[in-house]
Each structure stands twice: as C-alpha cells, then as structure tokens.
Amino acid sequence: MPLKTVFIYLSFTIFFTLTIVFSASAQTETINEKKNIPQKKTVSSGEDKNKSFVKEVPTKEPEDAKKEIIPLTDDKSKSQSKDQKNTESNTAKKGSDPQKDTKGAEVWDDTKKAEKIESTLEYGMQKDRKIAITMINDIKDEQIKNKLIQKLVLILENDSDMEVRKAAITAIGDHKYISSTPALIKALDDSSEDIKIAACYALGRIKADSARPKLVELFRKQDLKADSNFTDALITTLGDLKAPDILDIAVTAGKDAAISKMIRERLIIYIGYTGSAAQKDFLVELYKNDDEDMMIRSYAIKSISKLKIKEATEDIKTIIKEIDSYPFNKKKKYYDLYMFSVAALVEMGDTDSISLLMNSLRSDNTSVRLRALNLIKEFNDERTIDILKYKMKNDPSGKVRKAAKKALEDKGLIEKGKGNEDSKNEYEKEEKDE
C-alpha cells in the first residue's frame, strides 16, 4: 500500500475517534445538567474523625430573599383571627349577646332620639331640620313626643325659615296636637300664603272646631271668580269640620258659570260633606245637564252618593245606560262621569253595580284601574279594604300600588311613612316609565 494512502487512512481514523470521544463527553454534561446534580465537597477525615462520609455544603440565600418570605402559618393564623372577629361581629348583630343588644338599645331609645331631634331643630341647616321634624314619627313615648311637638309650635310662632315652619305645621296636623289650635289660627293671617294653606289643612286634620269663625270670615273675603289655593284650602277645611256655615254660598256659586271652575268643583264637593237631602234637586240638575262641565257633573254625583240621596238612583242608572249606548269614541269622553256614576251606586248600596266597578279595577289599562281605585278609596267596607290591600301588593303598576298604599295609610290601616325604600324607588322608576 503506498505511503500516502496509509497516511490518509490514519488521519481519518484519528479524526473519527476524537469526534466520538468529544460527542460522548458533551452528552454526559447535558445529562448531568438536566438531572441538576449538585456539586459536592468532601470533608477530610482530619476535620472530623468521626465522619468519613461526603457532606453537602448548603448554598447561602441572599438577605433580600429572606425578607420577602412570609411563613404560611402566619397567613393562616391572621385569616382565622379575622374570620373569628367577623363571626363574633355577626353573632352580636343577630342578638346572641344580650348585653350588647341592651347597650345598643339604650343608645337609640326615645330619650336619645329626642335629644338628637331637638339639637338638630335648634342648630341644624334647613334640610336637616325638616328631616328631624319627620323623625318625630319614630318616637313612641307620648310624653317625649308631645314635648317635641311643643317645640314645633314655637318654631311655627317664631322661626324665620318659612320652609321649616311649613314642615312644622304639617307635622302638628299629622299628630293632631289640639293644643296648637291658637297658634294655627293666628297663622291664618300670616304674610306667606304657603303658611296659611298649611295652617288650614292642619286645623282640618285636628278637627279644630274653634277655628270655624275665623275660617268663615276669611272665606267671605275671597274673590270666588279667581283660582286660589288658599280659597280651596278654606273650603276643604270647612268641609272636614262639617261646618255648614257657607252652604248657601256654595249652592249659589255652584250654579254660576262665572265662578272659577276650581272653586265651583270644591264647593260642590263641600256640599257632599255638609249638605243634606235639601240639596238633592240642585245636585241632580247639575248631574243631568249635558251642557255642564264633565267634572262638575262628576262631583255632583259624588256629593249625591256622600249624602246617600237614594232617590237619585234611577236618574243615575238612566245616565249609565245612555253612556253605554254611545259609540266607543264618544264613550271615552264620558268615561269619568260613567265611573263616578257607577261608584255612586256602589256607595249607596246598589249591589248590581259592583260588577261594573270590578271590571274597571281588572282593566289592562293602568289609567282605568287608577281611576277606579281613586273612586273606591273612600269606601270603608271590608271588600274595599281587601281590594286596596291586594292592589298595593300585586298590581303591576307602581302608580296603582302607590295609590292603594296611600289610601290604606289615610284610613289608618297601615303606618304612614313606613315604606320599603326599594319599593319607593321602584314606584318612582315605574312612574317615569309609564
């Protein structure tokens, strides 16, 4: 074999051998890295004669790393402590700790509430003072409540804030504080019409019969041809007091088309509260007059039913039958008169008319149900109370539920002003939607 060929053969042999060796070495290093085999340091027998084995030297951790490590046992302990506190707090709220409950009750008893109300009335801003006045409703102790109402009388007589005085007058009337009558009568001459109107209604709620002369005197000075909220309040209050002092004026003005429509309506309603069968012919004539304003006719039939003038029953049924015969578009114009007529028959004990009224209360039309409910709310029979309670809870319209609730409040069957806040917000939202 030539020398040159031998030299080439040996060169290739050496090259392949070295390649295999280096490749095996690289694979060994890769396997060791993957296994993460730690380096070990051997301790000589001179350092520890009792130990002849290899000992690992632990790697020292940086100080920063130590600071960041928070033991898990501490977290658990803190979490358990927090949960325990929450449990104790919830248990206390539920009344498992009588001492805490008793202490809480002492903080919010009537005496403490009254002190808060009184200080707010003395030093609070307008909004807070008006809220404090409404909070008197929450006081159960009559002696404490009367003391606060006496404070309201002083506000009525001496305070410079008209809005707060008006709120005080309204509260006095709501609480029927008869001792406030002189102050309320004096308020009828106030420079503010709002104060005079509020005083009128308060006197009516208190049933302050001693105010009649002053109310009549003021009424006789009013211009009945002009719309006036004060004149309206005077007539309403005289009606609430069952005072027939202005009955002659009411009949005369009720016939006069020159008198303000607002005042005529109020005077006709007043006749229903203070009149008698002697006004039958006048009221029936108004009711049957097709040229008369529709609401004037409606209020005339309302007063007929209030006075229980059953002699008018056939006239009422004739009008109802006539309206039923009208085509739909014309019938819509007479709807209020129709409903007042049906309600009048029901109020006077005509059982045949109940189904007509119930049909309106079941109507899919919210306005129809609302009108029907407003007509029956003055009835005091058990059936009406049941209807109002049902409508308050179940009617799909917030307006109807709210009207039913107010009717029950006015009758004293549920506590006034005690409503669920969510329901109140729902009423307001639905009213906007409708």
C-alpha positions as CSV (number, residue, x, y, z in Angstrom):
1,M,0.0,0.0,0.0
2,P,1.5,3.4,-0.9
3,L,2.7,5.6,2.0
4,K,0.4,8.4,1.0
5,T,-2.6,6.2,1.2
6,V,-1.6,4.9,4.7
7,F,-1.2,8.5,5.9
8,I,-4.7,9.5,4.7
9,Y,-6.2,6.4,6.3
10,L,-4.6,7.1,9.7
11,S,-5.7,10.7,9.6
12,F,-9.4,9.8,9.1
13,T,-9.2,7.1,11.8
14,I,-7.8,9.6,14.4
15,F,-10.4,12.3,13.4
16,F,-13.4,9.9,13.8
17,T,-12.0,8.6,17.2
18,L,-11.7,12.2,18.6
19,T,-15.2,13.0,17.3
20,I,-16.7,10.1,19.1
21,V,-14.9,11.0,22.4
22,F,-15.9,14.6,22.3
23,S,-19.5,13.7,21.5
24,A,-19.8,11.3,24.4
25,S,-18.3,13.9,26.8
26,A,-20.9,16.5,25.6
27,Q,-23.8,14.1,26.1
28,T,-22.6,13.3,29.6
29,E,-22.5,17.0,30.6
30,T,-26.0,17.6,29.1
31,I,-27.5,14.7,31.2
32,N,-25.9,16.0,34.3
33,E,-27.3,19.4,33.8
34,K,-30.8,18.0,33.2
35,K,-30.6,16.0,36.4
36,N,-29.4,19.1,38.2
37,I,-26.7,17.1,40.1
38,P,-25.2,19.4,42.7
39,Q,-21.5,19.6,43.3
40,K,-20.3,18.0,46.4
41,K,-17.5,19.0,48.7
42,T,-15.6,16.3,50.5
43,V,-14.7,16.8,54.2
44,S,-11.4,15.3,55.1
45,S,-11.0,12.9,58.0
46,G,-8.7,15.4,59.7
47,E,-11.5,17.9,60.1
48,D,-13.9,15.3,61.6
49,K,-12.5,11.9,62.6
50,N,-16.0,10.6,63.5
51,K,-17.3,11.4,60.0
52,S,-15.9,9.7,56.9
53,F,-18.8,10.3,54.5
54,V,-19.3,13.1,52.0
55,K,-21.2,16.2,53.3
56,E,-23.2,18.7,51.3
57,V,-22.5,22.4,51.8
58,P,-25.8,24.4,51.7
59,T,-25.9,27.4,49.4
60,K,-26.4,30.7,51.4
61,E,-29.6,32.6,50.4
62,P,-29.4,36.4,49.8
63,E,-30.7,38.6,52.7
64,D,-33.4,40.2,50.4
65,A,-34.9,36.8,49.6
66,K,-35.2,36.1,53.3
67,K,-37.1,39.3,53.9
68,E,-39.6,38.5,51.2
69,I,-40.5,35.1,52.5
70,I,-43.7,35.2,54.7
71,P,-44.5,32.0,56.6
72,L,-47.7,30.4,55.6
73,T,-48.6,29.7,59.2
74,D,-48.8,33.4,59.9
75,D,-51.3,34.0,56.9
76,K,-53.5,31.2,58.2
77,S,-53.4,32.5,61.7
78,K,-54.3,36.0,60.6
79,S,-57.1,34.8,58.3
80,Q,-58.5,32.6,61.1
81,S,-58.3,35.6,63.5
82,K,-60.2,37.9,61.0
83,D,-62.8,35.2,60.4
84,Q,-63.3,34.8,64.1
85,K,-63.8,38.6,64.6
86,N,-66.3,38.7,61.7
87,T,-68.2,35.7,63.2
88,E,-68.3,37.4,66.6
89,S,-69.5,40.7,65.0
90,N,-72.3,38.9,63.0
91,T,-73.3,37.0,66.2
92,A,-73.6,40.2,68.1
93,K,-75.7,41.7,65.4
94,K,-78.1,38.7,65.4
95,G,-78.7,39.3,69.1
96,S,-76.7,36.4,70.7
97,D,-75.1,38.8,73.2
98,P,-77.9,40.4,75.3
99,Q,-75.6,42.9,76.9
100,K,-74.5,44.3,73.6
101,D,-78.1,44.4,72.4
102,T,-79.2,46.2,75.6
103,K,-76.4,48.7,75.3
104,G,-77.4,49.4,71.6
105,A,-81.0,49.8,72.6
106,E,-80.0,52.4,75.2
107,V,-78.2,54.4,72.6
108,W,-81.3,54.6,70.4
109,D,-84.0,54.9,72.9
110,D,-86.7,57.6,72.7
111,T,-84.8,60.0,75.0
112,K,-81.6,59.8,72.9
113,K,-83.6,60.2,69.7
114,A,-85.4,63.2,71.1
115,E,-82.2,64.9,72.2
116,K,-80.8,64.4,68.6
117,I,-84.0,65.8,67.1
118,E,-84.1,68.8,69.5
119,S,-80.5,69.7,68.9
120,T,-80.9,69.5,65.1
121,L,-84.1,71.7,65.2
122,E,-82.0,74.2,67.2
123,Y,-78.8,74.3,65.2
124,G,-79.2,72.2,62.0
125,M,-79.4,73.5,58.5
126,Q,-82.8,73.7,56.7
127,K,-82.7,70.2,55.1
128,D,-81.6,68.5,58.4
129,R,-84.2,70.4,60.4
130,K,-87.0,69.2,58.0
131,I,-85.8,65.6,58.3
132,A,-85.7,66.0,62.1
133,I,-89.3,67.0,62.1
134,T,-90.3,63.9,60.2
135,M,-88.3,61.8,62.7
136,I,-90.7,62.7,65.4
137,N,-92.9,59.9,64.0
138,D,-90.4,57.4,65.3
139,I,-90.9,58.5,68.9
140,K,-93.2,56.0,70.8
141,D,-93.2,57.7,74.2
142,E,-96.2,60.1,74.1
143,Q,-94.8,62.4,76.7
144,I,-91.5,62.8,74.9
145,K,-93.4,63.2,71.6
146,N,-95.6,66.0,72.9
147,K,-92.6,67.8,74.2
148,L,-91.1,67.8,70.7
149,I,-94.4,68.9,69.2
150,Q,-94.4,71.9,71.6
151,K,-91.1,72.7,70.1
152,L,-92.7,72.7,66.7
153,V,-95.3,75.2,67.9
154,L,-92.5,77.5,69.0
155,I,-91.0,77.1,65.5
156,L,-94.3,78.0,63.9
157,E,-94.6,81.1,66.0
158,N,-91.1,82.4,66.0
159,D,-88.9,80.8,63.3
160,S,-87.7,82.8,60.3
161,D,-87.4,79.9,57.9
162,M,-90.7,79.6,56.0
163,E,-90.0,76.0,54.8
164,V,-89.2,74.7,58.3
165,R,-92.3,76.5,59.6
166,K,-94.4,74.9,56.9
167,A,-93.0,71.4,57.8
168,A,-93.7,72.1,61.5
169,I,-97.3,73.0,60.8
170,T,-97.8,69.8,58.7
171,A,-96.3,67.7,61.4
172,I,-98.5,69.3,64.1
173,G,-101.6,68.5,62.0
174,D,-100.4,64.9,61.4
175,H,-100.0,64.4,65.1
176,K,-103.4,66.1,65.8
177,Y,-102.0,68.3,68.5
178,I,-105.1,70.1,69.6
179,S,-103.2,72.5,71.9
180,S,-101.6,74.1,68.8
181,T,-105.0,75.4,67.7
182,P,-104.5,79.1,68.8
183,A,-101.1,79.2,67.0
184,L,-102.6,77.7,63.9
185,I,-105.5,80.2,63.8
186,K,-103.0,83.0,64.2
187,A,-101.0,81.5,61.2
188,L,-104.1,82.0,59.0
189,D,-103.1,85.7,58.9
190,D,-99.5,85.0,58.0
191,S,-97.9,87.0,55.2
192,S,-97.0,83.7,53.4
193,E,-99.8,82.0,51.5
194,D,-98.0,78.7,51.9
195,I,-98.1,79.0,55.7
196,K,-101.8,80.0,55.6
197,I,-102.6,77.0,53.4
198,A,-100.7,74.6,55.6
199,A,-102.4,76.0,58.7
200,C,-105.8,75.4,57.1
201,Y,-105.2,71.8,56.4
202,A,-103.6,71.2,59.9
203,L,-106.8,72.7,61.5
204,G,-108.9,70.3,59.4
205,R,-106.9,67.3,60.5
206,I,-107.0,68.3,64.1
207,K,-110.8,68.9,63.8
208,A,-110.4,72.3,65.5
209,D,-114.0,73.4,65.6
210,S,-113.0,76.6,67.4
211,A,-111.4,77.7,64.1
212,R,-114.7,77.8,62.2
213,P,-115.5,81.5,62.8
214,K,-112.0,82.6,61.5
215,L,-112.2,80.3,58.5
216,V,-115.7,81.5,57.5
217,E,-114.6,85.2,57.9
218,L,-111.6,84.6,55.6
219,F,-113.7,82.7,53.1
220,R,-116.3,85.5,52.7
221,K,-113.4,87.9,51.8
222,Q,-112.2,85.7,48.9
223,D,-112.7,86.5,45.2
224,L,-114.5,83.4,44.0
225,K,-114.0,84.2,40.4
226,A,-110.2,83.8,40.7
227,D,-108.4,80.5,41.1
228,S,-106.9,80.4,44.6
229,N,-105.2,77.6,46.5
230,F,-105.9,79.4,49.8
231,T,-109.7,79.7,49.0
232,D,-109.6,76.0,48.0
233,A,-107.9,75.1,51.4
234,L,-110.5,77.2,53.3
235,I,-113.4,75.3,51.7
236,T,-111.7,71.9,52.2
237,T,-111.1,72.6,55.9
238,L,-114.7,73.8,56.4
239,G,-115.8,70.6,54.8
240,D,-113.5,68.5,57.1
241,L,-115.1,70.3,60.1
242,K,-118.6,69.5,58.7
243,A,-119.3,73.2,59.0
244,P,-122.5,74.2,57.0
245,D,-121.8,77.9,57.5
246,I,-121.2,78.6,53.8
247,L,-123.7,76.2,52.4
248,D,-125.9,78.9,50.9
249,I,-122.9,80.5,49.1
250,A,-121.9,77.0,47.8
251,V,-125.3,76.4,46.2
252,T,-125.4,79.8,44.6
253,A,-121.8,79.8,43.4
254,G,-122.2,76.2,42.2
255,K,-124.8,77.4,39.6
256,D,-122.8,80.4,38.5
257,A,-120.6,79.7,35.4
258,A,-118.7,83.0,36.1
259,I,-117.2,81.5,39.3
260,S,-113.8,79.9,38.9
261,K,-114.2,76.2,37.8
262,M,-111.7,75.2,40.5
263,I,-113.7,76.9,43.2
264,R,-117.1,75.5,41.9
265,E,-115.7,72.0,42.0
266,R,-114.5,72.4,45.6
267,L,-117.8,74.0,46.7
268,I,-119.8,71.1,45.1
269,I,-117.6,68.6,47.0
270,Y,-118.1,70.6,50.2
271,I,-121.9,70.3,49.8
272,G,-121.4,66.5,49.9
273,Y,-119.7,66.8,53.3
274,T,-122.0,69.4,54.9
275,G,-125.3,69.4,53.0
276,S,-128.5,67.3,53.2
277,A,-131.3,65.9,51.0
278,A,-132.4,69.6,50.7
279,Q,-129.7,69.9,48.0
280,K,-131.0,66.9,46.0
281,D,-132.7,68.9,43.2
282,F,-129.7,71.2,42.8
283,L,-127.2,68.3,42.6
284,V,-129.3,66.2,40.3
285,E,-129.9,69.1,38.0
286,L,-126.2,69.7,37.7
287,Y,-125.5,65.9,37.2
288,K,-128.1,65.6,34.3
289,N,-127.1,68.8,32.5
290,D,-125.3,67.6,29.4
291,D,-124.0,71.2,28.7
292,E,-122.3,71.4,32.0
293,D,-118.6,70.7,32.5
294,M,-117.9,66.9,32.9
295,M,-116.0,67.2,36.2
296,I,-118.7,69.5,37.7
297,R,-121.3,66.8,36.8
298,S,-119.0,64.1,38.2
299,Y,-118.5,65.9,41.5
300,A,-122.3,66.5,41.7
301,I,-122.9,62.7,41.6
302,K,-120.1,62.2,44.1
303,S,-121.9,64.5,46.6
304,I,-125.2,62.8,45.9
305,S,-123.6,59.5,46.9
306,K,-122.0,61.1,50.0
307,L,-125.4,62.4,51.2
308,K,-126.9,59.0,50.4
309,I,-129.7,60.5,48.3
310,K,-131.1,57.2,47.1
311,E,-134.0,58.9,45.4
312,A,-131.5,59.8,42.6
313,T,-130.7,56.1,41.9
314,E,-133.0,55.8,38.8
315,D,-131.6,59.0,37.4
316,I,-128.0,57.6,37.8
317,K,-128.9,54.3,36.1
318,T,-130.5,56.2,33.2
319,I,-127.3,58.1,32.6
320,I,-125.2,55.0,32.8
321,K,-127.4,53.2,30.3
322,E,-127.3,56.2,28.0
323,I,-123.4,56.3,28.1
324,D,-123.2,52.6,27.4
325,S,-125.2,53.1,24.2
326,Y,-122.6,55.6,22.8
327,P,-120.1,54.6,20.2
328,F,-116.6,54.0,21.5
329,N,-115.0,57.4,20.7
330,K,-117.9,59.3,22.2
331,K,-118.0,57.0,25.2
332,K,-114.3,57.9,26.0
333,K,-115.4,61.5,26.6
334,Y,-117.9,60.4,29.3
335,Y,-115.6,57.9,31.0
336,D,-115.1,59.9,34.2
337,L,-118.8,60.6,34.6
338,Y,-119.5,56.9,33.9
339,M,-117.1,55.8,36.6
340,F,-118.3,58.3,39.2
341,S,-121.9,57.2,38.5
342,V,-121.0,53.5,39.0
343,A,-119.1,54.3,42.2
344,A,-122.0,56.4,43.5
345,L,-124.4,53.4,43.1
346,V,-122.0,51.1,44.8
347,E,-121.5,53.5,47.7
348,M,-125.3,53.8,48.1
349,G,-125.6,50.0,48.4
350,D,-126.6,49.0,44.9
351,T,-125.1,45.6,44.6
352,D,-125.9,45.2,40.9
353,S,-123.3,47.9,40.1
354,I,-120.4,46.1,41.9
355,S,-119.5,44.0,38.8
356,L,-119.2,47.2,36.7
357,L,-116.7,48.7,39.1
358,M,-114.8,45.4,39.4
359,N,-114.4,45.3,35.6
360,S,-112.7,48.7,35.8
361,L,-110.4,47.5,38.6
362,R,-109.4,44.5,36.5
363,S,-108.8,46.5,33.3
364,D,-105.5,46.1,31.4
365,N,-105.3,49.9,31.2
366,T,-103.4,51.4,34.1
367,S,-105.3,54.7,33.9
368,V,-108.7,52.9,34.2
369,R,-107.5,50.9,37.2
370,L,-106.1,54.0,38.8
371,R,-109.3,56.0,38.4
372,A,-111.4,53.1,39.7
373,L,-109.2,52.8,42.7
374,N,-109.3,56.5,43.5
375,L,-113.1,56.3,43.4
376,I,-113.4,53.4,45.8
377,K,-110.8,54.5,48.3
378,E,-113.3,56.5,50.3
379,F,-115.5,53.4,50.9
380,N,-114.9,51.8,54.3
381,D,-116.5,48.4,53.8
382,E,-114.4,45.2,54.1
383,R,-114.5,44.4,50.4
384,T,-112.9,47.8,49.6
385,I,-110.1,47.2,52.2
386,D,-109.3,43.8,50.7
387,I,-109.2,45.3,47.2
388,L,-106.8,48.1,48.3
389,K,-104.5,45.6,50.1
390,Y,-104.4,43.4,47.0
391,K,-103.7,46.3,44.7
392,M,-101.0,47.6,47.0
393,K,-99.1,44.3,46.9
394,N,-99.9,42.8,43.5
395,D,-100.9,45.4,40.9
396,P,-98.3,45.5,38.0
397,S,-98.3,49.3,38.0
398,G,-96.3,51.2,40.5
399,K,-98.7,54.1,40.3
400,V,-101.7,51.9,41.3
401,R,-99.7,50.2,44.1
402,K,-98.6,53.6,45.5
403,A,-102.2,55.0,45.3
404,A,-103.5,51.9,47.1
405,K,-100.8,52.2,49.8
406,K,-101.7,55.9,50.4
407,A,-105.4,55.1,50.6
408,L,-104.7,52.5,53.3
409,E,-102.4,55.0,55.1
410,D,-105.1,57.6,55.1
411,K,-107.5,55.1,56.6
412,G,-105.0,54.4,59.3
413,L,-104.8,50.7,58.4
414,I,-101.0,50.9,57.8
415,E,-98.5,53.2,59.4
416,K,-97.9,56.3,57.4
417,G,-94.5,56.9,56.0
418,K,-93.3,53.4,56.7
419,G,-92.4,52.1,53.3
420,N,-89.7,49.9,51.9
421,E,-87.1,52.1,50.3
422,D,-86.6,49.6,47.4
423,S,-90.4,49.7,46.8
424,K,-90.3,53.5,46.9
425,N,-87.5,53.6,44.3
426,E,-89.4,51.1,42.2
427,Y,-92.6,53.2,42.3
428,E,-90.7,56.2,41.1
429,K,-88.9,54.3,38.3
430,E,-92.2,52.8,37.1
431,E,-93.9,56.2,37.2
432,K,-91.2,57.6,34.8
433,D,-91.5,54.5,32.6
434,E,-95.3,54.9,32.4
